[in-house]
Amino acid sequence: MKTCFLFPGQGAQYPGMAKDLWEASHKVKDLFKKASDASGMEAEKLLFESSEEELKATDKTQVAITLASLCSSAVLKEKGVLPQGCAGFSLGEYAALCEAGVIRLGDVFPIVKIRGALMEKAARSLDSQTGAPGMAAALGISAEKVVAILEGLAASSVYLSNHNSPSQVVVSGTAAGLDKAEEALRASGARRFVRLSVSGPFHSPLMADARREFDEALAPFAFSNPSLPVYSNVTGRMIRTGSEAKELCGSQLVSTVRWVAAEEALFADGFERFLEAGPGTVLCGLMRALRADARCEQAGTLVSITKATETAG
């Protein structure tokens, strides 16, 4: 059975994540040491002792989730469950690129730490007297309809940032832009408009300053050609080369996360089983929103990894 590892993005974090994996696996302990050395953060303290509020700091979050995800992957492989491909949602794409051999393990942690810091810096530069920029999920409305509505709000600085499922999209914008988007989308049939607990208008042109600085920061890092199929958020297609992957890392900051397109590409390429390797259960939910019969299992804890191993056949 052709198996794909899925890696979650920011928002999946929780205090104490991966602790059971750390207690059970010498490989995981080694990953924690490498993450600590590479990021300059004490990984055990970060994941096991941080409060929920502390983990929301973008640079800390990105290191923590990437580490927890790679730990889940490592234990799955220790138990004999190997991926034939991988994909990651937003931040999760970096764990996927590491899994596919594009980014070295020693490089992935400083890269995501830099990414988080630059995203936060760019977001704070957009704060205004009317409020902070952010993101909101619109439910019960198609991406095509949202795009058409947002085109009419072009001067309001609000953009389609995530195409999560056939009936769920996320928009990013300034505080004023989100207010106008809520009014327009509700009037056009959106069932709900939910403001997300994030610190900036990510995956939108409002992140242009972060993208420029991130491209410069990535320049010294080597990106290799993938050793496994790995799929891009920006294009929804398989990434072919290391140079393409590096370019897409910068583009991802200012582009829509095309998760539905990536899922469709995975099915088209013959993947039959999906394991959400990391904290949370969001990606399995999105997979089933596209295909109710999708075989997707959460594998972020020792218990769920054991269950996934038992059902590997």
ZADO-1210 file (C-alpha; in nm, 4 decimals, padded with zeros to 6 digits):
<atoms>
<atom x="00.0000" y="00.0000" z="00.0000" code="MET" pos="1"/>
<atom x="00.1459" y="00.3324" z="-00.1113" code="LYS" pos="2"/>
<atom x="00.1859" y="00.5478" z="00.2014" code="THR" pos="3"/>
<atom x="00.2278" y="00.9251" z="00.2332" code="CYS" pos="4"/>
<atom x="00.3385" y="01.1062" z="00.5486" code="PHE" pos="5"/>
<atom x="00.1520" y="01.4333" z="00.6073" code="LEU" pos="6"/>
<atom x="00.3088" y="01.7004" z="00.8292" code="PHE" pos="7"/>
<atom x="00.0905" y="01.9627" z="01.0058" code="PRO" pos="8"/>
<atom x="00.1369" y="02.3364" z="01.0173" code="GLY" pos="9"/>
<atom x="00.1325" y="02.6109" z="01.2762" code="GLN" pos="10"/>
<atom x="-00.1591" y="02.5902" z="01.5178" code="GLY" pos="11"/>
<atom x="-00.1228" y="02.2170" z="01.5840" code="ALA" pos="12"/>
<atom x="00.1150" y="02.2721" z="01.8769" code="GLN" pos="13"/>
<atom x="00.0374" y="02.1922" z="02.2406" code="TYR" pos="14"/>
<atom x="00.2493" y="02.1795" z="02.5593" code="PRO" pos="15"/>
<atom x="00.4161" y="01.8434" z="02.6127" code="GLY" pos="16"/>
<atom x="00.3926" y="01.7254" z="02.2535" code="MET" pos="17"/>
<atom x="00.6281" y="01.4406" z="02.1583" code="ALA" pos="18"/>
<atom x="00.7170" y="01.3703" z="02.5221" code="LYS" pos="19"/>
<atom x="00.5968" y="01.0099" z="02.4992" code="ASP" pos="20"/>
<atom x="00.8083" y="00.9644" z="02.1851" code="LEU" pos="21"/>
<atom x="01.1117" y="01.1129" z="02.3602" code="TRP" pos="22"/>
<atom x="01.0674" y="00.8745" z="02.6547" code="GLU" pos="23"/>
<atom x="01.0381" y="00.5714" z="02.4248" code="ALA" pos="24"/>
<atom x="01.3006" y="00.6295" z="02.1564" code="SER" pos="25"/>
<atom x="01.6757" y="00.6928" z="02.1565" code="HIS" pos="26"/>
<atom x="01.6364" y="00.8185" z="01.7986" code="LYS" pos="27"/>
<atom x="01.3983" y="01.0875" z="01.9212" code="VAL" pos="28"/>
<atom x="01.6366" y="01.1901" z="02.1987" code="LYS" pos="29"/>
<atom x="01.9049" y="01.2304" z="01.9328" code="ASP" pos="30"/>
<atom x="01.6693" y="01.4458" z="01.7241" code="LEU" pos="31"/>
<atom x="01.6057" y="01.6697" z="02.0250" code="PHE" pos="32"/>
<atom x="01.9794" y="01.7180" z="02.0732" code="LYS" pos="33"/>
<atom x="02.0291" y="01.8029" z="01.7068" code="LYS" pos="34"/>
<atom x="01.7391" y="02.0478" z="01.7156" code="ALA" pos="35"/>
<atom x="01.8799" y="02.2156" z="02.0270" code="SER" pos="36"/>
<atom x="02.2259" y="02.2493" z="01.8731" code="ASP" pos="37"/>
<atom x="02.0967" y="02.3749" z="01.5381" code="ALA" pos="38"/>
<atom x="01.8347" y="02.6214" z="01.6645" code="SER" pos="39"/>
<atom x="02.0036" y="02.7519" z="01.9788" code="GLY" pos="40"/>
<atom x="01.6903" y="02.6595" z="02.1746" code="MET" pos="41"/>
<atom x="01.6698" y="02.3970" z="02.4490" code="GLU" pos="42"/>
<atom x="01.4307" y="02.1580" z="02.2762" code="ALA" pos="43"/>
<atom x="01.3189" y="01.9624" z="02.5834" code="GLU" pos="44"/>
<atom x="01.2350" y="02.2810" z="02.7698" code="LYS" pos="45"/>
<atom x="01.0634" y="02.4266" z="02.4624" code="LEU" pos="46"/>
<atom x="00.8314" y="02.1319" z="02.4000" code="LEU" pos="47"/>
<atom x="00.7803" y="01.9976" z="02.7526" code="PHE" pos="48"/>
<atom x="00.7862" y="02.3058" z="02.9774" code="GLU" pos="49"/>
<atom x="00.6517" y="02.5907" z="02.7632" code="SER" pos="50"/>
<atom x="00.3014" y="02.7169" z="02.8303" code="SER" pos="51"/>
<atom x="00.0418" y="02.7277" z="02.5565" code="GLU" pos="52"/>
<atom x="00.0987" y="03.1032" z="02.5295" code="GLU" pos="53"/>
<atom x="00.4771" y="03.0683" z="02.5038" code="GLU" pos="54"/>
<atom x="00.4407" y="02.8124" z="02.2259" code="LEU" pos="55"/>
<atom x="00.2426" y="03.0637" z="02.0208" code="LYS" pos="56"/>
<atom x="00.5570" y="03.2749" z="01.9612" code="ALA" pos="57"/>
<atom x="00.6077" y="03.2145" z="01.5904" code="THR" pos="58"/>
<atom x="00.9806" y="03.1381" z="01.5934" code="ASP" pos="59"/>
<atom x="00.9346" y="02.8930" z="01.8842" code="LYS" pos="60"/>
<atom x="00.6236" y="02.7365" z="01.7328" code="THR" pos="61"/>
<atom x="00.7923" y="02.6629" z="01.4035" code="GLN" pos="62"/>
<atom x="01.0906" y="02.4877" z="01.5613" code="VAL" pos="63"/>
<atom x="00.8675" y="02.2960" z="01.8040" code="ALA" pos="64"/>
<atom x="00.6178" y="02.1636" z="01.5477" code="ILE" pos="65"/>
<atom x="00.8912" y="02.0726" z="01.2996" code="THR" pos="66"/>
<atom x="01.0734" y="01.8755" z="01.5686" code="LEU" pos="67"/>
<atom x="00.7585" y="01.7004" z="01.6935" code="ALA" pos="68"/>
<atom x="00.6668" y="01.6049" z="01.3363" code="SER" pos="69"/>
<atom x="01.0092" y="01.4644" z="01.2533" code="LEU" pos="70"/>
<atom x="01.0023" y="01.2685" z="01.5796" code="CYS" pos="71"/>
<atom x="00.6720" y="01.1083" z="01.4783" code="SER" pos="72"/>
<atom x="00.8190" y="01.0201" z="01.1400" code="SER" pos="73"/>
<atom x="01.1312" y="00.8733" z="01.3012" code="ALA" pos="74"/>
<atom x="00.9315" y="00.6443" z="01.5315" code="VAL" pos="75"/>
<atom x="00.7045" y="00.5333" z="01.2475" code="LEU" pos="76"/>
<atom x="01.0117" y="00.4313" z="01.0498" code="LYS" pos="77"/>
<atom x="01.1629" y="00.2590" z="01.3540" code="GLU" pos="78"/>
<atom x="00.8469" y="00.0484" z="01.3641" code="LYS" pos="79"/>
<atom x="00.8777" y="-00.0394" z="00.9972" code="GLY" pos="80"/>
<atom x="00.6272" y="00.2064" z="00.8454" code="VAL" pos="81"/>
<atom x="00.8084" y="00.3833" z="00.5604" code="LEU" pos="82"/>
<atom x="00.6783" y="00.6673" z="00.3417" code="PRO" pos="83"/>
<atom x="00.6700" y="00.6497" z="-00.0359" code="GLN" pos="84"/>
<atom x="00.5991" y="01.0226" z="-00.0466" code="GLY" pos="85"/>
<atom x="00.5272" y="01.3206" z="00.1786" code="CYS" pos="86"/>
<atom x="00.3544" y="01.6556" z="00.1952" code="ALA" pos="87"/>
<atom x="00.3219" y="01.9248" z="00.4581" code="GLY" pos="88"/>
<atom x="00.0740" y="02.2023" z="00.5241" code="PHE" pos="89"/>
<atom x="00.2399" y="02.5464" z="00.5311" code="SER" pos="90"/>
<atom x="00.5126" y="02.5107" z="00.7968" code="LEU" pos="91"/>
<atom x="00.4735" y="02.1335" z="00.7632" code="GLY" pos="92"/>
<atom x="00.6251" y="02.1538" z="00.4170" code="GLU" pos="93"/>
<atom x="00.9660" y="02.1986" z="00.5829" code="TYR" pos="94"/>
<atom x="00.9361" y="01.8674" z="00.7684" code="ALA" pos="95"/>
<atom x="00.8299" y="01.7133" z="00.4362" code="ALA" pos="96"/>
<atom x="01.1317" y="01.8627" z="00.2572" code="LEU" pos="97"/>
<atom x="01.3579" y="01.7279" z="00.5313" code="CYS" pos="98"/>
<atom x="01.1918" y="01.3848" z="00.5090" code="GLU" pos="99"/>
<atom x="01.2467" y="01.3860" z="00.1327" code="ALA" pos="100"/>
<atom x="01.6168" y="01.4724" z="00.1724" code="GLY" pos="101"/>
<atom x="01.5840" y="01.8204" z="00.0215" code="VAL" pos="102"/>
<atom x="01.6838" y="02.0052" z="00.3412" code="ILE" pos="103"/>
<atom x="01.9435" y="01.8609" z="00.5766" code="ARG" pos="104"/>
<atom x="01.8313" y="01.7834" z="00.9311" code="LEU" pos="105"/>
<atom x="02.0890" y="02.0266" z="01.0700" code="GLY" pos="106"/>
<atom x="01.9541" y="02.3044" z="00.8469" code="ASP" pos="107"/>
<atom x="01.5786" y="02.2648" z="00.8857" code="VAL" pos="108"/>
<atom x="01.5643" y="02.4005" z="01.2424" code="PHE" pos="109"/>
<atom x="01.7545" y="02.7264" z="01.1828" code="PRO" pos="110"/>
<atom x="01.5573" y="02.7748" z="00.8601" code="ILE" pos="111"/>
<atom x="01.2165" y="02.7513" z="01.0287" code="VAL" pos="112"/>
<atom x="01.3357" y="02.9659" z="01.3193" code="LYS" pos="113"/>
<atom x="01.4384" y="03.2394" z="01.0728" code="ILE" pos="114"/>
<atom x="01.1119" y="03.1956" z="00.8844" code="ARG" pos="115"/>
<atom x="00.9074" y="03.2435" z="01.2001" code="GLY" pos="116"/>
<atom x="01.0998" y="03.5525" z="01.3081" code="ALA" pos="117"/>
<atom x="01.0648" y="03.7186" z="00.9672" code="LEU" pos="118"/>
<atom x="00.6935" y="03.6393" z="00.9467" code="MET" pos="119"/>
<atom x="00.6365" y="03.7942" z="01.2886" code="GLU" pos="120"/>
<atom x="00.8426" y="04.1020" z="01.1986" code="LYS" pos="121"/>
<atom x="00.6473" y="04.1576" z="00.8778" code="ALA" pos="122"/>
<atom x="00.3147" y="04.1119" z="01.0551" code="ALA" pos="123"/>
<atom x="00.3988" y="04.3664" z="01.3252" code="ARG" pos="124"/>
<atom x="00.4907" y="04.6226" z="01.0610" code="SER" pos="125"/>
<atom x="00.1272" y="04.6026" z="00.9455" code="LEU" pos="126"/>
<atom x="-00.0291" y="04.6760" z="01.2847" code="ASP" pos="127"/>
<atom x="-00.2472" y="04.9864" z="01.2792" code="SER" pos="128"/>
<atom x="-00.4774" y="05.1874" z="01.4989" code="GLN" pos="129"/>
<atom x="-00.7699" y="04.9837" z="01.3664" code="THR" pos="130"/>
<atom x="-00.6113" y="04.6597" z="01.4816" code="GLY" pos="131"/>
<atom x="-00.3654" y="04.3872" z="01.3897" code="ALA" pos="132"/>
<atom x="-00.3722" y="04.1965" z="01.0602" code="PRO" pos="133"/>
<atom x="-00.4681" y="03.8316" z="01.0662" code="GLY" pos="134"/>
<atom x="-00.6522" y="03.5416" z="00.9057" code="MET" pos="135"/>
<atom x="-01.0052" y="03.4043" z="00.9096" code="ALA" pos="136"/>
<atom x="-01.1682" y="03.0824" z="00.7929" code="ALA" pos="137"/>
<atom x="-01.4765" y="03.1068" z="00.5734" code="ALA" pos="138"/>
<atom x="-01.6940" y="02.7943" z="00.5874" code="LEU" pos="139"/>
<atom x="-01.9641" y="02.6757" z="00.3506" code="GLY" pos="140"/>
<atom x="-01.8442" y="02.8695" z="00.0468" code="ILE" pos="141"/>
<atom x="-01.6295" y="02.7623" z="-00.2475" code="SER" pos="142"/>
<atom x="-01.2823" y="02.8923" z="-00.3200" code="ALA" pos="143"/>
<atom x="-01.3935" y="03.0088" z="-00.6650" code="GLU" pos="144"/>
<atom x="-01.6693" y="03.2221" z="-00.5165" code="LYS" pos="145"/>
<atom x="-01.4351" y="03.3674" z="-00.2551" code="VAL" pos="146"/>
<atom x="-01.1775" y="03.4612" z="-00.5190" code="VAL" pos="147"/>
<atom x="-01.4436" y="03.6436" z="-00.7206" code="ALA" pos="148"/>
<atom x="-01.5640" y="03.8340" z="-00.4119" code="ILE" pos="149"/>
<atom x="-01.2108" y="03.9280" z="-00.3039" code="LEU" pos="150"/>
<atom x="-01.1340" y="04.0640" z="-00.6492" code="GLU" pos="151"/>
<atom x="-01.4027" y="04.3218" z="-00.5784" code="GLY" pos="152"/>
<atom x="-01.2269" y="04.4083" z="-00.2529" code="LEU" pos="153"/>
<atom x="-00.8812" y="04.4412" z="-00.4106" code="ALA" pos="154"/>
<atom x="-00.8204" y="04.7811" z="-00.2551" code="ALA" pos="155"/>
<atom x="-00.8969" y="04.6459" z="00.0926" code="SER" pos="156"/>
<atom x="-00.5811" y="04.4312" z="00.1321" code="SER" pos="157"/>
<atom x="-00.7502" y="04.0944" z="00.1813" code="VAL" pos="158"/>
<atom x="-00.6516" y="03.7766" z="-00.0046" code="TYR" pos="159"/>
<atom x="-00.7251" y="03.4043" z="-00.0379" code="LEU" pos="160"/>
<atom x="-00.4512" y="03.2411" z="00.1701" code="SER" pos="161"/>
<atom x="-00.5558" y="02.8756" z="00.2105" code="ASN" pos="162"/>
<atom x="-00.7736" y="02.6429" z="00.0036" code="HIS" pos="163"/>
<atom x="-00.8227" y="02.3798" z="00.2728" code="ASN" pos="164"/>
<atom x="-01.1221" y="02.1805" z="00.1479" code="SER" pos="165"/>
<atom x="-01.4079" y="02.2114" z="-00.1023" code="PRO" pos="166"/>
<atom x="-01.6079" y="02.4080" z="00.1556" code="SER" pos="167"/>
<atom x="-01.3387" y="02.5741" z="00.3677" code="GLN" pos="168"/>
<atom x="-01.1039" y="02.8537" z="00.2730" code="VAL" pos="169"/>
<atom x="-00.8929" y="03.0965" z="00.4716" code="VAL" pos="170"/>
<atom x="-00.8423" y="03.4620" z="00.3920" code="VAL" pos="171"/>
<atom x="-00.5621" y="03.6915" z="00.5110" code="SER" pos="172"/>
<atom x="-00.5716" y="04.0666" z="00.5411" code="GLY" pos="173"/>
<atom x="-00.5409" y="04.3843" z="00.7389" code="THR" pos="174"/>
<atom x="-00.7864" y="04.4377" z="01.0237" code="ALA" pos="175"/>
<atom x="-01.0011" y="04.6598" z="00.8017" code="ALA" pos="176"/>
<atom x="-00.9724" y="04.4171" z="00.5106" code="GLY" pos="177"/>
<atom x="-01.0963" y="04.1251" z="00.7200" code="LEU" pos="178"/>
<atom x="-01.3940" y="04.3288" z="00.8385" code="ASP" pos="179"/>
<atom x="-01.4931" y="04.4029" z="00.4787" code="LYS" pos="180"/>
<atom x="-01.4350" y="04.0411" z="00.3750" code="ALA" pos="181"/>
<atom x="-01.6569" y="03.9132" z="00.6559" code="GLU" pos="182"/>
<atom x="-01.9422" y="04.1390" z="00.5506" code="GLU" pos="183"/>
<atom x="-01.9103" y="04.0444" z="00.1826" code="ALA" pos="184"/>
<atom x="-01.8664" y="03.6706" z="00.2336" code="LEU" pos="185"/>
<atom x="-02.1529" y="03.6389" z="00.4807" code="ARG" pos="186"/>
<atom x="-02.3764" y="03.8289" z="00.2385" code="ALA" pos="187"/>
<atom x="-02.2739" y="03.5810" z="-00.0339" code="SER" pos="188"/>
<atom x="-02.3630" y="03.2705" z="00.1647" code="GLY" pos="189"/>
<atom x="-02.0664" y="03.1855" z="00.3864" code="ALA" pos="190"/>
<atom x="-02.2042" y="02.9824" z="00.6764" code="ARG" pos="191"/>
<atom x="-01.9391" y="03.1016" z="00.9212" code="ARG" pos="192"/>
<atom x="-01.6488" y="03.3452" z="00.9294" code="PHE" pos="193"/>
<atom x="-01.4066" y="03.2511" z="01.2067" code="VAL" pos="194"/>
<atom x="-01.1112" y="03.4712" z="01.3040" code="ARG" pos="195"/>
<atom x="-00.8030" y="03.2534" z="01.3596" code="LEU" pos="196"/>
<atom x="-00.5627" y="03.2803" z="01.6506" code="SER" pos="197"/>
<atom x="-00.2584" y="03.3745" z="01.4426" code="VAL" pos="198"/>
<atom x="-00.0383" y="03.6823" z="01.4554" code="SER" pos="199"/>
<atom x="-00.0322" y="03.7874" z="01.0912" code="GLY" pos="200"/>
<atom x="-00.1784" y="03.7748" z="00.7371" code="PRO" pos="201"/>
<atom x="00.0301" y="03.4770" z="00.6272" code="PHE" pos="202"/>
<atom x="00.0379" y="03.3331" z="00.2739" code="HIS" pos="203"/>
<atom x="-00.0580" y="03.6636" z="00.1182" code="SER" pos="204"/>
<atom x="00.1145" y="03.9494" z="-00.0665" code="PRO" pos="205"/>
<atom x="00.1203" y="04.1348" z="00.2671" code="LEU" pos="206"/>
<atom x="00.4185" y="03.9131" z="00.3550" code="MET" pos="207"/>
<atom x="00.6298" y="04.0553" z="00.0693" code="ALA" pos="208"/>
<atom x="00.8914" y="04.2052" z="00.3032" code="ASP" pos="209"/>
<atom x="00.9336" y="03.8718" z="00.4821" code="ALA" pos="210"/>
<atom x="00.9677" y="03.6946" z="00.1488" code="ARG" pos="211"/>
<atom x="01.2515" y="03.9238" z="00.0333" code="ARG" pos="212"/>
<atom x="01.4451" y="03.8772" z="00.3576" code="GLU" pos="213"/>
<atom x="01.3767" y="03.5037" z="00.3657" code="PHE" pos="214"/>
<atom x="01.5086" y="03.4555" z="00.0121" code="ASP" pos="215"/>
<atom x="01.8323" y="03.6223" z="00.1218" code="GLU" pos="216"/>
<atom x="01.8499" y="03.4115" z="00.4386" code="ALA" pos="217"/>
<atom x="01.8016" y="03.0878" z="00.2415" code="LEU" pos="218"/>
<atom x="02.0840" y="03.1633" z="-00.0017" code="ALA" pos="219"/>
<atom x="02.3638" y="02.9897" z="00.1993" code="PRO" pos="220"/>
<atom x="02.1625" y="02.6712" z="00.2561" code="PHE" pos="221"/>
<atom x="02.1983" y="02.3769" z="00.0174" code="ALA" pos="222"/>
<atom x="01.8769" y="02.2235" z="-00.1192" code="PHE" pos="223"/>
<atom x="01.9139" y="01.8773" z="-00.2764" code="SER" pos="224"/>
<atom x="01.6908" y="01.7059" z="-00.5296" code="ASN" pos="225"/>
<atom x="01.4123" y="01.5069" z="-00.3580" code="PRO" pos="226"/>
<atom x="01.4770" y="01.1415" z="-00.2758" code="SER" pos="227"/>
<atom x="01.1016" y="01.0894" z="-00.2288" code="LEU" pos="228"/>
<atom x="00.8018" y="01.2487" z="-00.4002" code="PRO" pos="229"/>
<atom x="00.7216" y="01.5701" z="-00.2097" code="VAL" pos="230"/>
<atom x="00.4399" y="01.8091" z="-00.2956" code="TYR" pos="231"/>
<atom x="00.4304" y="02.1894" z="-00.3020" code="SER" pos="232"/>
<atom x="00.1755" y="02.4124" z="-00.1282" code="ASN" pos="233"/>
<atom x="00.2270" y="02.6788" z="-00.3930" code="VAL" pos="234"/>
<atom x="00.1640" y="02.4663" z="-00.7032" code="THR" pos="235"/>
<atom x="-00.0128" y="02.1622" z="-00.5589" code="GLY" pos="236"/>
<atom x="00.2275" y="01.9502" z="-00.7635" code="ARG" pos="237"/>
<atom x="00.5334" y="01.7358" z="-00.7052" code="MET" pos="238"/>
<atom x="00.8597" y="01.9248" z="-00.6548" code="ILE" pos="239"/>
<atom x="01.1244" y="01.8054" z="-00.9011" code="ARG" pos="240"/>
<atom x="01.4519" y="01.9711" z="-00.7979" code="THR" pos="241"/>
<atom x="01.6265" y="02.1297" z="-00.5031" code="GLY" pos="242"/>
<atom x="01.6450" y="02.4674" z="-00.6766" code="SER" pos="243"/>
<atom x="01.2705" y="02.4569" z="-00.7392" code="GLU" pos="244"/>
<atom x="01.2132" y="02.3708" z="-00.3729" code="ALA" pos="245"/>
<atom x="01.4193" y="02.6690" z="-00.2558" code="LYS" pos="246"/>
<atom x="01.2322" y="02.9083" z="-00.4839" code="GLU" pos="247"/>
<atom x="00.8976" y="02.7707" z="-00.3648" code="LEU" pos="248"/>
<atom x="00.9939" y="02.8201" z="00.0003" code="CYS" pos="249"/>
<atom x="01.0074" y="03.1938" z="-00.0601" code="GLY" pos="250"/>
<atom x="00.6963" y="03.1944" z="-00.2780" code="SER" pos="251"/>
<atom x="00.5001" y="03.0068" z="-00.0136" code="GLN" pos="252"/>
<atom x="00.5113" y="03.3082" z="00.2197" code="LEU" pos="253"/>
<atom x="00.3127" y="03.5226" z="-00.0246" code="VAL" pos="254"/>
<atom x="00.1049" y="03.2586" z="-00.2061" code="SER" pos="255"/>
<atom x="-00.2145" y="03.0643" z="-00.1417" code="THR" pos="256"/>
<atom x="-00.1689" y="02.7235" z="00.0226" code="VAL" pos="257"/>
<atom x="-00.3283" y="02.5005" z="-00.2430" code="ARG" pos="258"/>
<atom x="-00.3887" y="02.2031" z="-00.0154" code="TRP" pos="259"/>
<atom x="-00.6843" y="02.0656" z="-00.2114" code="VAL" pos="260"/>
<atom x="-00.4720" y="02.0594" z="-00.5271" code="ALA" pos="261"/>
<atom x="-00.1927" y="01.8793" z="-00.3402" code="ALA" pos="262"/>
<atom x="-00.4374" y="01.6195" z="-00.2050" code="GLU" pos="263"/>
<atom x="-00.5778" y="01.5629" z="-00.5527" code="GLU" pos="264"/>
<atom x="-00.2249" y="01.5162" z="-00.6889" code="ALA" pos="265"/>
<atom x="-00.1492" y="01.2595" z="-00.4168" code="LEU" pos="266"/>
<atom x="-00.4576" y="01.0568" z="-00.5056" code="PHE" pos="267"/>
<atom x="-00.3792" y="01.0849" z="-00.8775" code="ALA" pos="268"/>
<atom x="-00.0265" y="00.9557" z="-00.8112" code="ASP" pos="269"/>
<atom x="-00.1613" y="00.6429" z="-00.6452" code="GLY" pos="270"/>
<atom x="-00.1231" y="00.7128" z="-00.2742" code="PHE" pos="271"/>
<atom x="-00.3714" y="00.5047" z="-00.0758" code="GLU" pos="272"/>
<atom x="-00.2808" y="00.5597" z="00.2880" code="ARG" pos="273"/>
<atom x="-00.2001" y="00.8828" z="00.4703" code="PHE" pos="274"/>
<atom x="-00.0370" y="00.9182" z="00.8112" code="LEU" pos="275"/>
<atom x="-00.0496" y="01.2560" z="00.9872" code="GLU" pos="276"/>
<atom x="00.2976" y="01.2527" z="01.1416" code="ALA" pos="277"/>
<atom x="00.2923" y="01.5294" z="01.3996" code="GLY" pos="278"/>
<atom x="00.0643" y="01.6997" z="01.6510" code="PRO" pos="279"/>
<atom x="-00.3051" y="01.7425" z="01.5818" code="GLY" pos="280"/>
<atom x="-00.5660" y="01.5843" z="01.3558" code="THR" pos="281"/>
<atom x="-00.6450" y="01.8683" z="01.1138" code="VAL" pos="282"/>
<atom x="-00.4956" y="01.7144" z="00.8011" code="LEU" pos="283"/>
<atom x="-00.6885" y="01.3885" z="00.8317" code="CYS" pos="284"/>
<atom x="-01.0061" y="01.5946" z="00.8656" code="GLY" pos="285"/>
<atom x="-00.9237" y="01.7913" z="00.5513" code="LEU" pos="286"/>
<atom x="-00.8390" y="01.4720" z="00.3628" code="MET" pos="287"/>
<atom x="-01.1781" y="01.3215" z="00.4497" code="ARG" pos="288"/>
<atom x="-01.3516" y="01.6476" z="00.3577" code="ALA" pos="289"/>
<atom x="-01.2230" y="01.5916" z="00.0046" code="LEU" pos="290"/>
<atom x="-01.2842" y="01.2157" z="00.0024" code="ARG" pos="291"/>
<atom x="-01.4996" y="01.0622" z="00.2721" code="ALA" pos="292"/>
<atom x="-01.3388" y="00.7211" z="00.2174" code="ASP" pos="293"/>
<atom x="-00.9803" y="00.8490" z="00.2442" code="ALA" pos="294"/>
<atom x="-00.7621" y="00.6263" z="00.4629" code="ARG" pos="295"/>
<atom x="-00.5921" y="00.8760" z="00.6915" code="CYS" pos="296"/>
<atom x="-00.4670" y="00.8109" z="01.0448" code="GLU" pos="297"/>
<atom x="-00.3191" y="01.0422" z="01.3046" code="GLN" pos="298"/>
<atom x="00.0301" y="00.9276" z="01.4053" code="ALA" pos="299"/>
<atom x="00.1656" y="01.1959" z="01.6342" code="GLY" pos="300"/>
<atom x="00.1843" y="01.0020" z="01.9591" code="THR" pos="301"/>
<atom x="00.3193" y="00.6636" z="02.0594" code="LEU" pos="302"/>
<atom x="-00.0342" y="00.5267" z="02.0980" code="VAL" pos="303"/>
<atom x="-00.1450" y="00.6423" z="01.7534" code="SER" pos="304"/>
<atom x="00.1818" y="00.5274" z="01.5954" code="ILE" pos="305"/>
<atom x="00.1304" y="00.1814" z="01.7464" code="THR" pos="306"/>
<atom x="-00.2226" y="00.1694" z="01.6050" code="LYS" pos="307"/>
<atom x="-00.0954" y="00.2799" z="01.2641" code="ALA" pos="308"/>
<atom x="00.1682" y="00.0065" z="01.2759" code="THR" pos="309"/>
<atom x="-00.0920" y="-00.2554" z="01.3634" code="GLU" pos="310"/>
<atom x="-00.3036" y="-00.1573" z="01.0645" code="THR" pos="311"/>
<atom x="-00.0110" y="-00.1279" z="00.8217" code="ALA" pos="312"/>
<atom x="-00.1408" y="-00.4163" z="00.6157" code="GLY" pos="313"/>
</atoms>
